[in-house]
Amino acid sequence: MYTLVLVFHFIACILLIMLILMQSGKGSAAGIFGSANSDSVFASPTATTFITKLTAGVAIFIMFTSVFLTINVSKRGMSSVVDSQDIPAATAPATPM
């Protein structure tokens, strides 16, 4: 379950980056796909576009998967690679005569 959610989280992160890069900025005349009306640079946005809604949905999904992954990791407990290694007991150095 943890691995599946982690894979979905990575895919959602890449999708969110792509969605943000596809959007045009407030001050730009043309986005990545161009703009049909470049005179509306200073006009306020009247409607939320599909890409904006999808970006918000993917961001919320990333928040939920982040919380799930954090809770899941904390339930597993802390472990270290050093804990599984057998460390030989240290011997006292020989005293010079």
N, CA, C and O atoms as CSV, one atom per row, in Angstrom:
chain,resi,resn,atom,element,x,y,z
A,1,MET,N,N,0.822,-1.191,0.000
A,1,MET,CA,C,0.000,0.000,0.000
A,1,MET,C,C,0.871,1.261,0.000
A,1,MET,O,O,0.594,2.221,-0.719
A,2,TYR,N,N,1.925,1.241,0.817
A,2,TYR,CA,C,2.822,2.398,0.917
A,2,TYR,C,C,3.482,2.687,-0.429
A,2,TYR,O,O,3.567,3.841,-0.849
A,3,THR,N,N,3.948,1.642,-1.099
A,3,THR,CA,C,4.631,1.818,-2.382
A,3,THR,C,C,3.672,2.352,-3.444
A,3,THR,O,O,4.052,3.197,-4.255
A,4,LEU,N,N,2.451,1.869,-3.443
A,4,LEU,CA,C,1.460,2.327,-4.417
A,4,LEU,C,C,1.142,3.805,-4.227
A,4,LEU,O,O,1.073,4.558,-5.199
A,5,VAL,N,N,0.950,4.218,-2.988
A,5,VAL,CA,C,0.672,5.629,-2.715
A,5,VAL,C,C,1.887,6.484,-3.065
A,5,VAL,O,O,1.737,7.603,-3.557
A,6,LEU,N,N,3.081,5.968,-2.817
A,6,LEU,CA,C,4.301,6.706,-3.148
A,6,LEU,C,C,4.443,6.912,-4.653
A,6,LEU,O,O,4.859,7.980,-5.102
A,7,VAL,N,N,4.098,5.891,-5.429
A,7,VAL,CA,C,4.147,6.011,-6.898
A,7,VAL,C,C,3.133,7.040,-7.380
A,7,VAL,O,O,3.448,7.863,-8.239
A,8,PHE,N,N,1.904,7.003,-6.831
A,8,PHE,CA,C,0.894,7.989,-7.199
A,8,PHE,C,C,1.325,9.399,-6.798
A,8,PHE,O,O,1.036,10.369,-7.500
A,9,HIS,N,N,2.010,9.501,-5.676
A,9,HIS,CA,C,2.497,10.801,-5.213
A,9,HIS,C,C,3.525,11.371,-6.193
A,9,HIS,O,O,3.462,12.551,-6.538
A,10,PHE,N,N,4.459,10.553,-6.636
A,10,PHE,CA,C,5.457,11.012,-7.601
A,10,PHE,C,C,4.816,11.415,-8.924
A,10,PHE,O,O,5.194,12.429,-9.511
A,11,ILE,N,N,3.858,10.638,-9.395
A,11,ILE,CA,C,3.168,10.963,-10.645
A,11,ILE,C,C,2.407,12.276,-10.504
A,11,ILE,O,O,2.416,13.105,-11.414
A,12,ALA,N,N,1.751,12.464,-9.366
A,12,ALA,CA,C,1.007,13.703,-9.133
A,12,ALA,C,C,1.946,14.901,-9.055
A,12,ALA,O,O,1.595,15.984,-9.525
A,13,CYS,N,N,3.122,14.734,-8.478
A,13,CYS,CA,C,4.093,15.833,-8.412
A,13,CYS,C,C,4.550,16.245,-9.804
A,13,CYS,O,O,4.645,17.437,-10.099
A,14,ILE,N,N,4.829,15.281,-10.651
A,14,ILE,CA,C,5.250,15.590,-12.022
A,14,ILE,C,C,4.101,16.243,-12.792
A,14,ILE,O,O,4.319,17.182,-13.558
A,15,LEU,N,N,2.884,15.748,-12.590
A,15,LEU,CA,C,1.713,16.336,-13.244
A,15,LEU,C,C,1.488,17.770,-12.782
A,15,LEU,O,O,1.137,18.633,-13.588
A,16,LEU,N,N,1.687,18.033,-11.489
A,16,LEU,CA,C,1.508,19.383,-10.976
A,16,LEU,C,C,2.534,20.348,-11.576
A,16,LEU,O,O,2.202,21.488,-11.903
A,17,ILE,N,N,3.755,19.897,-11.715
A,17,ILE,CA,C,4.784,20.740,-12.345
A,17,ILE,C,C,4.397,21.063,-13.782
A,17,ILE,O,O,4.519,22.208,-14.217
A,18,MET,N,N,3.932,20.061,-14.520
A,18,MET,CA,C,3.539,20.294,-15.911
A,18,MET,C,C,2.338,21.239,-16.002
A,18,MET,O,O,2.296,22.103,-16.878
A,19,LEU,N,N,1.367,21.079,-15.108
A,19,LEU,CA,C,0.187,21.950,-15.132
A,19,LEU,C,C,0.549,23.396,-14.822
A,19,LEU,O,O,0.018,24.319,-15.439
A,20,ILE,N,N,1.446,23.592,-13.873
A,20,ILE,CA,C,1.854,24.952,-13.533
A,20,ILE,C,C,2.605,25.597,-14.697
A,20,ILE,O,O,2.420,26.782,-14.974
A,21,LEU,N,N,3.441,24.831,-15.371
A,21,LEU,CA,C,4.184,25.388,-16.501
A,21,LEU,C,C,3.287,25.691,-17.698
A,21,LEU,O,O,3.626,26.551,-18.511
A,22,MET,N,N,2.160,25.010,-17.824
A,22,MET,CA,C,1.251,25.255,-18.942
A,22,MET,C,C,0.416,26.515,-18.746
A,22,MET,O,O,-0.108,27.063,-19.716
A,23,GLN,N,N,0.284,26.981,-17.510
A,23,GLN,CA,C,-0.547,28.155,-17.260
A,23,GLN,C,C,0.206,29.428,-17.618
A,23,GLN,O,O,1.431,29.501,-17.516
A,24,SER,N,N,-0.553,30.418,-18.036
A,24,SER,CA,C,0.064,31.705,-18.332
A,24,SER,C,C,0.049,32.553,-17.068
A,24,SER,O,O,-0.844,32.438,-16.229
A,25,GLY,N,N,1.046,33.392,-16.956
A,25,GLY,CA,C,1.124,34.262,-15.801
A,25,GLY,C,C,0.159,35.418,-15.914
A,25,GLY,O,O,-0.438,35.634,-16.968
A,26,LYS,N,N,0.001,36.174,-14.821
A,26,LYS,CA,C,-0.923,37.306,-14.845
A,26,LYS,C,C,-0.417,38.433,-15.744
A,26,LYS,O,O,-1.213,39.106,-16.398
A,27,GLY,N,N,0.881,38.641,-15.781
A,27,GLY,CA,C,1.411,39.752,-16.543
A,27,GLY,C,C,1.865,39.400,-17.942
A,27,GLY,O,O,2.304,40.276,-18.687
A,28,SER,N,N,1.770,38.139,-18.312
A,28,SER,CA,C,2.257,37.753,-19.639
A,28,SER,C,C,1.147,37.880,-20.669
A,28,SER,O,O,-0.030,37.681,-20.369
A,29,ALA,N,N,1.544,38.213,-21.883
A,29,ALA,CA,C,0.556,38.374,-22.950
A,29,ALA,C,C,0.153,37.037,-23.538
A,29,ALA,O,O,-0.967,36.884,-24.026
A,30,ALA,N,N,1.047,36.074,-23.498
A,30,ALA,CA,C,0.742,34.779,-24.089
A,30,ALA,C,C,1.304,33.676,-23.208
A,30,ALA,O,O,2.420,33.775,-22.698
A,31,GLY,N,N,0.523,32.638,-23.042
A,31,GLY,CA,C,0.982,31.485,-22.289
A,31,GLY,C,C,1.753,30.541,-23.187
A,31,GLY,O,O,2.252,30.950,-24.235
A,32,ILE,N,N,1.853,29.312,-22.799
A,32,ILE,CA,C,2.602,28.337,-23.583
A,32,ILE,C,C,1.876,28.020,-24.896
A,32,ILE,O,O,2.514,27.656,-25.884
A,33,PHE,N,N,0.555,28.156,-24.907
A,33,PHE,CA,C,-0.203,27.856,-26.111
A,33,PHE,C,C,-0.573,29.111,-26.894
A,33,PHE,O,O,-1.284,29.027,-27.895
A,34,GLY,N,N,-0.106,30.254,-26.456
A,34,GLY,CA,C,-0.461,31.487,-27.133
A,34,GLY,C,C,-1.733,32.059,-26.559
A,34,GLY,O,O,-2.395,31.431,-25.733
A,35,SER,N,N,-2.067,33.243,-26.997
A,35,SER,CA,C,-3.262,33.897,-26.489
A,35,SER,C,C,-4.029,34.512,-27.646
A,35,SER,O,O,-3.448,35.180,-28.501
A,36,ALA,N,N,-5.313,34.290,-27.669
A,36,ALA,CA,C,-6.135,34.842,-28.742
A,36,ALA,C,C,-6.383,36.324,-28.515
A,36,ALA,O,O,-6.522,37.080,-29.477
A,37,ASN,N,N,-6.441,36.749,-27.268
A,37,ASN,CA,C,-6.735,38.138,-26.965
A,37,ASN,C,C,-5.621,38.682,-26.081
A,37,ASN,O,O,-5.661,38.534,-24.860
A,38,SER,N,N,-4.628,39.310,-26.702
A,38,SER,CA,C,-3.500,39.818,-25.937
A,38,SER,C,C,-3.803,41.174,-25.317
A,38,SER,O,O,-2.987,41.686,-24.551
A,39,ASP,N,N,-4.967,41.781,-25.631
A,39,ASP,CA,C,-5.329,43.063,-25.034
A,39,ASP,C,C,-5.851,42.904,-23.611
A,39,ASP,O,O,-6.002,43.892,-22.892
A,40,SER,N,N,-6.119,41.701,-23.212
A,40,SER,CA,C,-6.688,41.471,-21.883
A,40,SER,C,C,-5.611,41.198,-20.844
A,40,SER,O,O,-5.844,40.467,-19.881
A,41,VAL,N,N,-4.440,41.779,-21.035
A,41,VAL,CA,C,-3.340,41.551,-20.098
A,41,VAL,C,C,-3.676,42.134,-18.741
A,41,VAL,O,O,-3.410,41.515,-17.711
A,42,PHE,N,N,-4.263,43.330,-18.735
A,42,PHE,CA,C,-4.545,44.001,-17.474
A,42,PHE,C,C,-5.961,43.739,-16.972
A,42,PHE,O,O,-6.357,44.287,-15.943
A,43,ALA,N,N,-6.709,42.933,-17.659
A,43,ALA,CA,C,-8.066,42.612,-17.233
A,43,ALA,C,C,-8.024,41.532,-16.154
A,43,ALA,O,O,-7.126,40.691,-16.139
A,44,SER,N,N,-8.987,41.565,-15.270
A,44,SER,CA,C,-9.033,40.552,-14.224
A,44,SER,C,C,-9.648,39.272,-14.779
A,44,SER,O,O,-10.522,39.320,-15.644
A,45,PRO,N,N,-9.189,38.130,-14.280
A,45,PRO,CA,C,-9.769,36.874,-14.787
A,45,PRO,C,C,-11.214,36.728,-14.319
A,45,PRO,O,O,-11.518,36.916,-13.141
A,46,THR,N,N,-12.083,36.398,-15.239
A,46,THR,CA,C,-13.498,36.303,-14.907
A,46,THR,C,C,-13.929,34.886,-14.599
A,46,THR,O,O,-14.863,34.677,-13.824
A,47,ALA,N,N,-13.284,33.938,-15.173
A,47,ALA,CA,C,-13.683,32.550,-14.961
A,47,ALA,C,C,-12.461,31.705,-14.656
A,47,ALA,O,O,-11.369,31.946,-15.172
A,48,THR,N,N,-12.669,30.719,-13.813
A,48,THR,CA,C,-11.598,29.781,-13.506
A,48,THR,C,C,-11.547,28.741,-14.605
A,48,THR,O,O,-12.551,28.098,-14.911
A,49,THR,N,N,-10.380,28.579,-15.196
A,49,THR,CA,C,-10.249,27.647,-16.305
A,49,THR,C,C,-10.127,26.214,-15.797
A,49,THR,O,O,-9.946,25.962,-14.605
A,50,PHE,N,N,-10.229,25.306,-16.728
A,50,PHE,CA,C,-10.130,23.885,-16.388
A,50,PHE,C,C,-8.752,23.548,-15.831
A,50,PHE,O,O,-8.633,22.767,-14.886
A,51,ILE,N,N,-7.715,24.133,-16.414
A,51,ILE,CA,C,-6.351,23.836,-15.956
A,51,ILE,C,C,-6.157,24.323,-14.525
A,51,ILE,O,O,-5.475,23.664,-13.740
A,52,THR,N,N,-6.743,25.461,-14.174
A,52,THR,CA,C,-6.626,25.984,-12.817
A,52,THR,C,C,-7.330,25.066,-11.825
A,52,THR,O,O,-6.810,24.800,-10.742
A,53,LYS,N,N,-8.504,24.587,-12.193
A,53,LYS,CA,C,-9.234,23.657,-11.315
A,53,LYS,C,C,-8.485,22.341,-11.178
A,53,LYS,O,O,-8.427,21.767,-10.091
A,54,LEU,N,N,-7.911,21.863,-12.272
A,54,LEU,CA,C,-7.149,20.615,-12.225
A,54,LEU,C,C,-5.889,20.776,-11.379
A,54,LEU,O,O,-5.505,19.860,-10.652
A,55,THR,N,N,-5.247,21.934,-11.474
A,55,THR,CA,C,-4.062,22.212,-10.668
A,55,THR,C,C,-4.410,22.193,-9.182
A,55,THR,O,O,-3.671,21.626,-8.378
A,56,ALA,N,N,-5.519,22.803,-8.821
A,56,ALA,CA,C,-5.950,22.806,-7.422
A,56,ALA,C,C,-6.276,21.389,-6.948
A,56,ALA,O,O,-5.945,21.022,-5.821
A,57,GLY,N,N,-6.909,20.607,-7.785
A,57,GLY,CA,C,-7.243,19.225,-7.415
A,57,GLY,C,C,-6.005,18.364,-7.220
A,57,GLY,O,O,-5.935,17.572,-6.281
A,58,VAL,N,N,-5.034,18.518,-8.104
A,58,VAL,CA,C,-3.789,17.743,-7.975
A,58,VAL,C,C,-3.017,18.188,-6.738
A,58,VAL,O,O,-2.411,17.361,-6.057
A,59,ALA,N,N,-3.032,19.490,-6.439
A,59,ALA,CA,C,-2.350,19.983,-5.244
A,59,ALA,C,C,-2.993,19.424,-3.972
A,59,ALA,O,O,-2.285,19.063,-3.032
A,60,ILE,N,N,-4.299,19.352,-3.937
A,60,ILE,CA,C,-4.993,18.767,-2.775
A,60,ILE,C,C,-4.671,17.287,-2.667
A,60,ILE,O,O,-4.474,16.780,-1.562
A,61,PHE,N,N,-4.613,16.581,-3.796
A,61,PHE,CA,C,-4.254,15.160,-3.790
A,61,PHE,C,C,-2.846,14.964,-3.233
A,61,PHE,O,O,-2.598,14.028,-2.473
A,62,ILE,N,N,-1.926,15.850,-3.616
A,62,ILE,CA,C,-0.547,15.754,-3.112
A,62,ILE,C,C,-0.521,15.987,-1.599
A,62,ILE,O,O,0.236,15.331,-0.883
A,63,MET,N,N,-1.341,16.916,-1.115
A,63,MET,CA,C,-1.389,17.153,0.333
A,63,MET,C,C,-1.874,15.915,1.078
A,63,MET,O,O,-1.305,15.543,2.104
A,64,PHE,N,N,-2.917,15.279,0.567
A,64,PHE,CA,C,-3.441,14.083,1.234
A,64,PHE,C,C,-2.440,12.926,1.189
A,64,PHE,O,O,-2.268,12.217,2.181
A,65,THR,N,N,-1.783,12.735,0.048
A,65,THR,CA,C,-0.809,11.648,-0.017
A,65,THR,C,C,0.401,11.946,0.861
A,65,THR,O,O,0.997,11.022,1.414
A,66,SER,N,N,0.773,13.208,0.999
A,66,SER,CA,C,1.890,13.569,1.877
A,66,SER,C,C,1.563,13.250,3.324
A,66,SER,O,O,2.396,12.706,4.048
A,67,VAL,N,N,0.352,13.587,3.747
A,67,VAL,CA,C,-0.060,13.283,5.128
A,67,VAL,C,C,-0.111,11.772,5.334
A,67,VAL,O,O,0.351,11.278,6.362
A,68,PHE,N,N,-0.663,11.034,4.378
A,68,PHE,CA,C,-0.741,9.578,4.499
A,68,PHE,C,C,0.655,8.964,4.592
A,68,PHE,O,O,0.899,8.094,5.429
A,69,LEU,N,N,1.566,9.414,3.737
A,69,LEU,CA,C,2.917,8.856,3.748
A,69,LEU,C,C,3.639,9.192,5.046
A,69,LEU,O,O,4.386,8.363,5.566
A,70,THR,N,N,3.433,10.384,5.574
A,70,THR,CA,C,4.068,10.765,6.833
A,70,THR,C,C,3.550,9.922,7.988
A,70,THR,O,O,4.333,9.452,8.813
A,71,ILE,N,N,2.243,9.725,8.054
A,71,ILE,CA,C,1.664,8.907,9.129
A,71,ILE,C,C,2.121,7.463,8.994
A,71,ILE,O,O,2.430,6.812,9.992
A,72,ASN,N,N,2.167,6.963,7.773
A,72,ASN,CA,C,2.559,5.575,7.554
A,72,ASN,C,C,4.009,5.338,7.944
A,72,ASN,O,O,4.326,4.297,8.519
A,73,VAL,N,N,4.889,6.272,7.646
A,73,VAL,CA,C,6.300,6.113,7.998
A,73,VAL,C,C,6.481,6.186,9.504
A,73,VAL,O,O,7.303,5.459,10.061
A,74,SER,N,N,5.730,7.050,10.173
A,74,SER,CA,C,5.879,7.163,11.618
A,74,SER,C,C,5.369,5.917,12.337
A,74,SER,O,O,5.848,5.612,13.429
A,75,LYS,N,N,4.419,5.194,11.765
A,75,LYS,CA,C,3.917,3.962,12.378
A,75,LYS,C,C,4.898,2.812,12.218
A,75,LYS,O,O,4.897,1.885,13.028
A,76,ARG,N,N,5.732,2.857,11.191
A,76,ARG,CA,C,6.687,1.773,10.966
A,76,ARG,C,C,7.769,1.736,12.032
A,76,ARG,O,O,8.325,0.673,12.312
A,77,GLY,N,N,8.069,2.850,12.615
A,77,GLY,CA,C,9.120,2.915,13.624
A,77,GLY,C,C,10.446,3.267,12.989
A,77,GLY,O,O,10.637,3.167,11.777
A,78,MET,N,N,11.335,3.673,13.831
A,78,MET,CA,C,12.645,4.075,13.357
A,78,MET,C,C,13.559,2.856,13.295
A,78,MET,O,O,13.625,2.078,14.246
A,79,SER,N,N,14.240,2.694,12.213
A,79,SER,CA,C,15.197,1.604,12.075
A,79,SER,C,C,16.395,2.133,11.310
A,79,SER,O,O,16.307,3.122,10.582
A,80,SER,N,N,17.487,1.468,11.488
A,80,SER,CA,C,18.713,1.899,10.842
A,80,SER,C,C,19.432,0.685,10.297
A,80,SER,O,O,19.234,-0.433,10.774
A,81,VAL,N,N,20.257,0.905,9.309
A,81,VAL,CA,C,21.060,-0.177,8.745
A,81,VAL,C,C,22.080,-0.644,9.773
A,81,VAL,O,O,22.436,-1.822,9.803
A,82,VAL,N,N,22.544,0.256,10.601
A,82,VAL,CA,C,23.537,-0.086,11.614
A,82,VAL,C,C,22.956,-1.058,12.638
A,82,VAL,O,O,23.689,-1.871,13.201
A,83,ASP,N,N,21.645,-0.984,12.886
A,83,ASP,CA,C,21.016,-1.884,13.854
A,83,ASP,C,C,21.101,-3.343,13.424
A,83,ASP,O,O,21.109,-4.232,14.275
A,84,SER,N,N,21.164,-3.603,12.142
A,84,SER,CA,C,21.176,-4.983,11.659
A,84,SER,C,C,22.589,-5.552,11.522
A,84,SER,O,O,22.738,-6.727,11.189
A,85,GLN,N,N,23.607,-4.769,11.765
A,85,GLN,CA,C,24.995,-5.220,11.624
A,85,GLN,C,C,25.517,-5.748,12.955
A,85,GLN,O,O,25.211,-5.203,14.016
A,86,ASP,N,N,26.306,-6.812,12.883
A,86,ASP,CA,C,26.969,-7.342,14.074
A,86,ASP,C,C,28.307,-6.631,14.228
A,86,ASP,O,O,29.184,-6.719,13.369
A,87,ILE,N,N,28.436,-5.938,15.325
A,87,ILE,CA,C,29.668,-5.199,15.580
A,87,ILE,C,C,30.486,-6.008,16.587
A,87,ILE,O,O,30.004,-6.309,17.679
A,88,PRO,N,N,31.719,-6.362,16.221
A,88,PRO,CA,C,32.533,-7.153,17.159
A,88,PRO,C,C,32.915,-6.308,18.377
A,88,PRO,O,O,33.073,-5.089,18.299
A,89,ALA,N,N,33.053,-6.999,19.483
A,89,ALA,CA,C,33.401,-6.297,20.721
A,89,ALA,C,C,34.828,-5.767,20.604
A,89,ALA,O,O,35.711,-6.417,20.045
A,90,ALA,N,N,35.019,-4.591,21.137
A,90,ALA,CA,C,36.354,-3.970,21.083
A,90,ALA,C,C,37.257,-4.606,22.127
A,90,ALA,O,O,36.830,-4.879,23.249
A,91,THR,N,N,38.484,-4.836,21.755
A,91,THR,CA,C,39.452,-5.419,22.694
A,91,THR,C,C,40.387,-4.311,23.148
A,91,THR,O,O,40.635,-3.342,22.431
A,92,ALA,N,N,40.888,-4.478,24.334
A,92,ALA,CA,C,41.807,-3.481,24.888
A,92,ALA,C,C,43.146,-3.587,24.146
A,92,ALA,O,O,43.594,-4.686,23.817
A,93,PRO,N,N,43.775,-2.448,23.888
A,93,PRO,CA,C,45.070,-2.505,23.196
A,93,PRO,C,C,46.129,-3.125,24.110
A,93,PRO,O,O,46.069,-3.025,25.335
A,94,ALA,N,N,47.082,-3.759,23.470
A,94,ALA,CA,C,48.158,-4.399,24.225
A,94,ALA,C,C,49.023,-3.325,24.895
A,94,ALA,O,O,49.309,-2.284,24.303
A,95,THR,N,N,49.429,-3.595,26.129
A,95,THR,CA,C,50.261,-2.638,26.838
A,95,THR,C,C,51.733,-2.911,26.494
A,95,THR,O,O,52.159,-4.065,26.457
A,96,PRO,N,N,52.497,-1.858,26.246
A,96,PRO,CA,C,53.910,-2.073,25.911
A,96,PRO,C,C,54.697,-2.531,27.142
A,96,PRO,O,O,54.375,-2.128,28.260
A,97,MET,N,N,55.743,-3.386,26.950
A,97,MET,CA,C,56.544,-3.875,28.063
A,97,MET,C,C,57.842,-3.211,28.136
A,97,MET,O,O,58.640,-3.512,29.024
